[in-house]
Amino acid sequence: MPSWNAYSFIFGPLIGFLGLGIMILVLKWGFRRGGSLIARPAEPGKATEYGLLVPIASPNTFIEGEVLRRTLIDAGIKANLANTNDGPRVMVWPKDEKAARQILSRGPGASRAR
């Protein structure tokens, strides 16, 4: 093997530091904050902060809200149960509001008893 020259002793540590620098950059990139791919848990807001959805019922518990939501779904109306600052709310789209109020006025489970 030919003699490299007087500076060949520097190549070993230089390659080591270069590898260490690359590892540091990759680890800093991997462990930085604020760029998570996992969604944060939903936080409750006001009943008016849910876009176009209109609150039509204010159940006392989530179980009552789920019964009301299932009643609307069984009647063919898309409904959501949202956790708001004031408690659970059953919400529907504005075009379905009138029909949903009529169905819920008959009582829970009314759409199944047809």
PLY file of the C-alpha trace (Angstrom):
ply
format ascii 1.0
element vertex 114
property float x
property float y
property float z
element edge 113
property int vertex1
property int vertex2
end_header
0.00 0.00 0.00
1.51 3.32 -0.95
2.23 5.87 1.72
-0.60 8.38 1.92
1.38 11.33 3.21
1.90 13.25 6.44
-1.79 14.25 6.74
-3.23 10.73 6.66
-3.54 10.63 10.47
-6.28 13.30 10.26
-8.65 11.29 8.03
-9.72 8.82 10.75
-10.87 11.41 13.30
-12.32 13.59 10.52
-14.54 10.73 9.32
-15.53 10.00 12.92
-16.53 13.62 13.59
-18.40 13.78 10.28
-20.39 10.65 11.18
-21.09 12.02 14.66
-22.26 15.34 13.17
-24.67 13.55 10.81
-26.06 11.50 13.71
-26.56 14.67 15.79
-28.45 16.36 12.95
-30.69 13.31 12.40
-31.46 13.01 16.13
-32.22 16.74 16.46
-34.60 16.45 13.52
-36.25 13.33 14.93
-36.81 14.66 18.46
-37.84 18.25 17.73
-41.15 19.51 19.12
-44.21 20.75 17.29
-44.11 18.58 14.20
-46.02 15.54 15.38
-47.98 13.44 12.92
-50.36 12.38 15.70
-53.41 14.61 16.06
-54.01 16.30 19.39
-57.12 15.38 21.36
-60.10 17.56 20.49
-60.78 20.37 22.93
-64.34 21.45 23.68
-65.48 24.86 22.50
-68.65 26.90 22.38
-71.67 25.40 20.60
-71.29 28.10 17.92
-67.70 27.07 17.09
-68.58 23.89 15.19
-68.80 25.34 11.69
-72.10 24.86 9.92
-73.46 22.35 12.42
-76.52 23.55 14.34
-77.15 22.41 17.94
-80.67 21.00 18.26
-80.58 19.17 21.60
-78.86 19.63 24.97
-78.87 16.24 26.70
-77.77 15.97 30.34
-75.39 13.06 29.74
-73.49 11.59 26.84
-75.64 8.45 27.04
-78.81 10.49 26.48
-77.04 12.34 23.67
-76.04 9.09 22.01
-79.64 7.84 22.17
-80.83 11.06 20.49
-78.07 10.87 17.88
-78.92 7.24 17.06
-82.60 8.19 16.77
-81.70 10.77 14.13
-79.34 8.42 12.30
-82.03 5.74 12.19
-84.33 8.34 10.60
-81.71 9.03 7.92
-80.38 12.32 9.28
-76.64 12.83 9.74
-76.04 13.86 13.35
-73.06 14.41 15.61
-72.65 14.41 19.37
-70.20 17.16 20.32
-68.54 17.90 23.63
-68.95 21.65 24.18
-68.06 23.93 27.09
-71.72 23.82 28.16
-71.99 20.02 28.00
-72.90 17.59 25.24
-74.85 18.85 22.23
-76.51 16.95 19.40
-75.76 18.75 16.15
-77.07 18.46 12.60
-76.62 20.26 9.27
-78.84 23.33 8.74
-80.85 21.67 5.93
-81.82 18.84 8.31
-82.63 21.02 11.33
-86.41 21.18 10.87
-86.80 17.43 10.26
-84.48 16.62 13.19
-86.46 18.80 15.59
-89.70 17.10 14.47
-88.25 13.64 15.02
-86.84 14.52 18.45
-90.14 16.12 19.48
-91.76 12.67 19.18
-89.28 11.34 21.76
-86.19 9.13 21.68
-86.58 5.99 19.67
-89.58 7.37 17.77
-88.07 6.73 14.34
-87.65 3.02 15.14
-91.30 2.54 16.11
-92.71 3.28 12.63
0 1
1 2
2 3
3 4
4 5
5 6
6 7
7 8
8 9
9 10
10 11
11 12
12 13
13 14
14 15
15 16
16 17
17 18
18 19
19 20
20 21
21 22
22 23
23 24
24 25
25 26
26 27
27 28
28 29
29 30
30 31
31 32
32 33
33 34
34 35
35 36
36 37
37 38
38 39
39 40
40 41
41 42
42 43
43 44
44 45
45 46
46 47
47 48
48 49
49 50
50 51
51 52
52 53
53 54
54 55
55 56
56 57
57 58
58 59
59 60
60 61
61 62
62 63
63 64
64 65
65 66
66 67
67 68
68 69
69 70
70 71
71 72
72 73
73 74
74 75
75 76
76 77
77 78
78 79
79 80
80 81
81 82
82 83
83 84
84 85
85 86
86 87
87 88
88 89
89 90
90 91
91 92
92 93
93 94
94 95
95 96
96 97
97 98
98 99
99 100
100 101
101 102
102 103
103 104
104 105
105 106
106 107
107 108
108 109
109 110
110 111
111 112
112 113
